Each structure stands twice: as C-alpha cells, then as structure tokens.
Amino acid sequence: MWQRVVRGVSAGLAGWLRSCRPPVCHYGSGQQRESRNLLRGVCYRNRPGKTGRLLAALTGAFLWEEERVREEEILRPAEEMKKAQFAAHRVHCHSMKCEEDEGWELVLDKKDFRLWRRPIEGTYLYQYRVFGSYNDVTPRQFFNVQLDTEYRKKWDALVIKLEVIERDVVSGSEVLHWVTHFPYPMYSRDYVYVRKYNVDQENNLMVLVSRAVEHPEVPESPNYVRVRNYHSQMVIRPHTTFDENGFDYLLTYSDNPQTVFPRYCVNWMVSSGMPDFLEKLHLATLRAKNMEIKVRDYISTRPQDCSSEARASPERKPAAAHSAPQMDYA
C-alpha cells in the first residue's frame, strides 16, 4: 500500500514541477537548478527498493534498519586481507601479480607499500587497493588515530568539518559529516557516511568499513559539492598483538568526486592522494605516541561486536538547517 501511495505522490509532484518550470535557457537559473535537483531527488527515492528512503525523507528520520553496516560488510574485507597476506608471502607473487586475476592493475610498488587499481564497471573511475606495513607503531595506536575525529581535526589540515551526526549505540554504527578541502580551483567536498568498526580478538584483526549514505539532518549545502559515491574498507592484522609494534594493513577505496576535470586528472588525484593520506595518518600516530597525545581508545569502548543486528538505539544531534540549492561545481 505504501508503495502505491508513494508512487502516486511522486508522480503528482513530478508533474507539478514540470508544469511550473519555465522554459530552459542554456545556463539555467538557480531556481531551475533547484527544481531539477528536487525532481531528481524524488525520482531517486522512488526507485524500486527505495520506498524506505522516501519515507525517511518525509518523516525526517534516519532508517538504521536499512543503512547500518551489516556483518557481511565486515567479514568480506577480513577475508580479502587473508588472501592478500597469503599472496604477499608467496615467492612467485613478489609483486602480488596474482591480484591481476581479479582485474587489479599494479600502479605503485615500494617497500612496505603497494597500490593497485581496477576499473569500476560502467564508469571512468577506479577502485583502489593498498597493501602495506608499519613497524614503528602499534595496531591499537594506528586504529585509534584513524577513528578519533577530534584528533584528526588537528593533524589533517584539509578538514573543514568532521563530526558524528548520529550513533546506533546497539550495533556500533555511526553517521558522520565530513567536509574537506579539494585542490584549487575545485570547490570543497562534503561526505555523509556511515561507518562501523570491529576488533576480532580471536582472529587478531581490526576492520573499519565506511560508505556514503543520505541523512535528513545533513542536507546539501550551496558551499560544498556532495560526494554520494564513497566506500572505504580498512583491515589491520598485527604481526604479534594489538599493543606491540608492527602490523599489515589493507585499504580498499573508491569515490566519485563529481568533477568536470578530465578523467586522468581525477584518477591521478585519487591515486596520489591515498599514499599522502596514509603517510599523514602514520605520522600523526607517531606524534601521538611520542608526545603522549591523548587519543580515545575505541577498542576498549566498543559497544558490541559486529554480529549485532539489534534494534537501533540512536543518539542524535540537533537538526541542521533546511536544504539549499546545489551549486554548479568543478
């Protein structure tokens, strides 16, 4: 019944928007862009299987049942880490050429750092994968620095805004809003994403999964370009324990920065930005260790393990301002 109601409302609203829109000129006014964005939003939310998102938009609620990070999303990168480590220790896979069987192309091969990419079907974009090691910090320190939003504001000069919007305290998932500078002359980008981490003591693994979502309390801003396609998986395996120096990590990452620049510029920016970010993260971990900077210990404050799919018990912040027209972007 809800689906019929939603389809009827969406069809009527779409027809009204089309009838009210003035003739389209070459560049388009701000009012026209706003109408097109609203129309695209209605059509997107009314796609098959998206009824819940439309209801969430109408009620102003975030549906944890649909958007929280699931157990299989945590387990999948953990299995990929096992394969990557196995390949790295095989003599005839010195450069992990066996990754090519899955479409990965080796882009950068350095000591303790290897970067691959593979095309994302139907786009000009790539998915990236990094396998590397650090031997001068502990897995716990590296993991905590990556998760601590307050500390990141201090060591990452690109961050404009980074805050937790809502937490599902039962499952451990949380929604964040991240605004970051992009290289000149591009506009800054903002991300709304859900993340979840898991520490597997039995298998000696730490996993962090993040992906883009929509949240009613974080509408688009005219000051930033919203990145809607974003996914990141980080897996850490200690060489010994969580509190002794040395670990391997596997980072798999993709996003669409929505820029009009040529594809080779975008791909260069992402492929060069990943090593730079990882080195900044590593240096921030060393600084926290050597200067005894207080960083929140997420491992000891973990609310529940990754198998929890219980009913959401969200903590929420005050609602943001109403949505503004989306900007034309570079």
ABEGO torsion letter per residue (X at the ends): XAAAAAAAAAAAAAAAAAAABBBBBAAEBAAAAAAAAAAAAAAAAABBGAAAAAAAAAAGBBBAAAABBBAAAAAAAAAAAAAAAAAAABAAAAAGAAAAAAGBBBABBBBGBBBBBBBBBGBABBBBBBBBBBAABBAAAAAAAAABAAAAAAABAABABBBBABBBAAAGBBBBBBBBBBBOABBBBBBBBBBBBBBBAAAGBBBBBBBBBBBAABBBBAABBBBABBBBBBBBBBABBAABBEBBBBBBBBBBAGBABBAAAAAAAAAAAAAAAAAAAAAAAAAAAAAGBBBBBAAAABABBAABABBBBBBBBBBBBBBBBBBBBX
